[in-house]
Amino acid sequence: MLIGACQPTGKSYKQTEAFLAQLNREAERLKNEIIQSADDVQPTGPTYYVSMEGDDSWSGRSPETPIKTISKLNSLPLKPGDFVLFRRGDLWRGNITALKGVTYAAYGKGEKPKIYGSPCDAAKTGEWTQTDAPNVYMYDLELPYDVGTLVFNDGEGCAFKVMKRKDPESGNTLHVETGEPFNDYRDLKRDLDFYHDYTEAKRVYLCSTEGNPAERFSSIEVLVKGNIIGAYYTADSVIVDNLCLKYGGSHAIGCGKRSHITVTNCEIGWIGGSIQYDAPDRATPVRFGNGVEIWGGNHFTVDHCYVYQVYDAGITHQYVSSGDSDPTLMSNATYTNNLVEKCIYSVESFL
């Protein structure tokens, strides 16, 4: 076959460039539409308000008496038909346990409420101290749950997670990517490689060839293991609307065997990377990371969401049989008007 026969003509190049330019314009339009979307949810039942200017001793039942923290929210005896509204422009850190029939949405004006899975900005909280290894710094706060990655300067870049790969012949542990011998933080050599010893020291170690990470970066988000919003047990009929969910080590929204889960108008970014499963018989660990995941459920709707920088799938419905005789029916998964980019999979159906 002639090589020249496979090469596009000048006209084809122009057509391709025009198509890609139009696609980029449409993607940018949809992104802006989602980020700037107005609130779709109009409360029709008891409503609780959450604001960073609130107080956990208040009732939370009006915009004038909001509660303040996610821990207080998780303690409320919410019932089906209740609404939880987060104030726009505010930022919380933590993990929400969604309850059956509850709607989680936004109120006020400005940017979408931000809920980060990262427990802190490690450029401002805690200290990075030089270790006995050249260019390797230890973050001094204890982190007992595995860290998927570190994100710098609000998404300008991220760290590479070094895990140990087992050599089946020698039994030695190797750098998961380079194949060089790797035992602990002292073997970190490459700029922005990091190692998390979450079982013993419970500390993160980062190789930074350009000095102390807290001085090098204006922000460092820590993607610890855990779902930012989790719907488990009997948590059917949950709605999540107009929230910004970022910097979580597992899933942004993770649902068990649930039905009628609706996610709309949300921004979801920088999700996953933490270790899900490791065992002596595995060469490398299995890692978490989906933007929106439902596990063995049905009536699952994701609409007008911007999902990006997810370790695995942007949106996924999945189930693996445990060997029981009862069939699992996964039906009515509807994904519409979403923009998904920089993920391993945009949409994944995993059976």
N, C-alpha and C positions, 0 to 999 in steps of 0.2 A: 504494500500500500504506500502511495506517495505521501510523504510528510506534508507537503504543501496542500494536499487535499483536505487535511484536518484543520488547517488554519483558517479562521474567519476572515472574510474580506473587510476592506475599509468600511463598507456600508454596514456590515454586521457589527463591527466594533461600535459604530455610532448608535446603532439601534440598541445594543446592549447598554452602552453608557446612558442613553436617554431613559431606558427602562429602570436602571439602577438609581438614577437621579430622581425619577418619579417615585420610586419605592422609598427612598430616603426622605423625600418630602412628606410622603404619607405617614411614614413612621414618626417623624418629628411632630407632625400635626396631631397624631393620635397620642403621643407621649404628653404633649402640652395639654391636650384635652383631658387626659386622665389626671395629671398632676394638679390642674386647676379646676377640677370638677366640683360642682356644688353638691350640697348634701341631698341625697336621694331619700333619706329616711326621715319620716315625720312621726314622732312618737305618738302612739295611741294608747299607751299604758303607763304604769308607774315608771318614772324616769329618775336615774341617778346621774349626777354631774361630777366630773373629775377635773380638777385644775391644779396646776402647780402653785397657785395662790390660795388653794383651799386649806382645810384643816380636817384631820381625821376624826376630830371630836364633833364635827358638824354632821347634819343629817344627810347631806348630799342630794336632797330632793329638789333643789332649785339652783339656778346659776349663781345665786347670791350666797348659797351655803354648800359649796362643793366639798367633797372629800379630796384628799391630796395624793395618796399613794396607791400603788398597785396591791400591796399587801393588804390594805384596808378593803380595797375592792374585792379581792379574793375571799375575804371573810364575810361578805354580805350574803344574806339568805335570799338570793335572787330567785325569782319564779318565772315560769313561762309567761311571755307577754311583757316582761320588764325590758327597759332600755337603759343602756349605759352610754353616756356621751362624754367624750374627751374634748377638752378645749383646744381649739386650733392654735397653732403657734407654740404649744408646750411640748416638752420632751420628758418621757419617763424611761426608766431602765428596769427591766424585770420580765416576768413571765406570767401570762394571764391564763387562768383555768376557766374556759368558757362553760356556761351552764345551759341546760336544756331550755330552748325557746327564747333565749335572751338575744337582743340585738346590741352590737357594739359599734358605735359610730361617732360622729364628730358634731361639735356645735361651735358657734362663734364665727369669727372672720380670720382670714390669713391662711398660712400653710397648714397642710394636714397635720393632725396630732402625730407626733413621733413616739414610737415605742421601740426601744432598742433592747435586744437580748444581751448586749455587752454590758457587764456590770459597772464599768467605769471607763473614762477616757484616761488611758494609761500614760498619756503625755502630761496630764495634770494631776492625777491621783497616784499616790505611791511613788517609788523611786526606782530607777534603773542603776544598778551598781556593777562596776567592773569586776569580772571574775578572774580566776587565775589563768584563763585562756585568752590569747590575744584577740581583741575586738569583740569579745563575747560579753554581753551584759545580762544580768539577772533582774527580772522584775520582782520586787520584794513582797508583793501581796500574794497570799496563798490562793491558789486556783485549783480546787480539788476535782473539777469537772473538765474533761478534755477540751482543749482549745483548737478550733478548726483552722483559723488563721488570724493574723493581725492585719487590720486595714488602716492605712496611713492617709492623713490629710483628707478625710471625708471621701475616700474613694479614688484618690490619685494613684494608689498602688497598694500592694499587699505582700505579706511575707510568704515564703514557701515553707510548708510544714514538712519537716524531716521526720520520717518514721523508719523503723528498723525493718529491713528485709532479711529474712533468714536464708542463708546459703545452705541448701539441702546436703551438700557434700561435706563441707567443713564444719557446719553448725555455727559459723560466725555470723554476726549481725552486720549488715551493710546499709549504707545510705540508700534510701528507697529509689532515688533517681540516678545518682552518679555511680553507684556500685562500689564506692570506696568503703573501707572499714569504718563502722560507726558504732560507738558504744554509748556515749553520753554527750553532754554539751561541749566537752573539750574537743570534740571532733567537728564542731561547726567551723567551717572555713569560708563559705561563700556568703557574700553580702546579702542580708535579709533572709537568710535561712534561719528557722527557729526550731527549737525542740522543747516540748512540754513534758516534764517529768511529773505526771499527775498522780502517780501511785505512791511515790515516796516523798520527795522534796516538795511536790505540789507547786512548783515554780516554772515560769516560762523563761527560756534563755534565747536571746536573739543575737545573731552576728551582725554588727553594724560597723562597717569599715570607715564610716564618716562620723564617728563619735557617738556620744550618749544619745540614745533614741529620743529622750524627752527634749533634748535641745535640737535634734535634727528634724523632728516632726511636730507640727502644731496640734495634731490629734492622732491617737492610736486607739482604735476600737478593738476589743478582745471578744472574739466569737466563741463563747463558751457553749458547751453541749446543753441542749434543751430547746424546746419549741417556744417561740415567742407567744403564740396563742395555741393552746391545746384543747381540743374537744374530745372528751373521753366518756366512758361509762354510759350514762343515759343522755348525753348532750346532743340530742337531735334538734333540728330546726333552729340552728344558729345562723345569724346574719352578721357579717363583718363588712362595714362600709366606710370608705373614705379615711382609712388609717394609713400611716407610713410605718412599715415594719422592716427594720434593718438590723444587721449585725448579730445574727443568731447562729449558733453552731450546728443546730439540727435542722428543723423546718421553721419557716415563718408561721404557717398555720398547719398544724398536724392533727388529723382527725382519726379516731378509731373506727370501729364498725358502726358508723352513724349514717343518718339519712337527712335529706333536706338541709344541706350546708350551702350557704350562699355567700360568696365573696365578691364585692363590687367596688370599683373606683379606688382601689388600693395601690400604693407604691410599695414594692417588695424588692429589696436589694441586699446583696452581700450576705448570703445565707449558706450555711453548711460547712463541711470539712472536718467536723469532730468525729472521733472514732466511735463507730456503732458496735463493732464486734471484732475481737481479736482472740486468737487461740494458737496454741503451739503448733497445730497442724497446718496453719495458714502461712503462706509466704509473706503476705502483707495484710494489714487490717482492712476491714470494710468500713467505709466512712458514710456519714449522714449527709443529707443536704437537698431538700426540695422546697420550692417556694410555697406551693399549696398542695397538700397531700391528703387524700382520703383513703382509708384502708378498709376495703371490703364493704363499702357502703353504696348508697344509691341516691338519686336526686341531688346531684352535686353540680353547682353552677358557679362559674368564674367568669365575670364579665367586666370589661373596661378596667383591666388591671395592667400596670406596667411592672414587669418582672425581669430582673437582670442580675448578673453576677451570682448565680446560684451554682453550687458545686455539682449538683446532679440535674434534676429535672425542674423546669419552671413550674409546670402544672402536671399533676399525675394522680390517677386513680389506680390502685394496685391491691393485689391480694395473693398470698401464697397459702395453699391449703395446708392445714395441720394434720391431714390424714383422716379427719372425721368423715362420716358418711353424709353429713348435711351439705348440700350444695350451697355455694355462695353466689348470689345473683348481683352483679354490678350493672346498674341500669341508669339511664337518664343522666349521663355526664355531659354537661353543656358548657362549652368554652367559646365565648364570642367577644369580638372587639378588643382582644388583648394584644399587647406588644411585649414579646418575650425575646430577649437578646442576651448574648454572652452567658449561655447555660450549655451544659453538655447536651441536654434534650430540651426542646421547647415544650412538647407535650409527650408524656409517656403513659402508655397503657401497659401495666405490668401484671401479668397473670401467672 
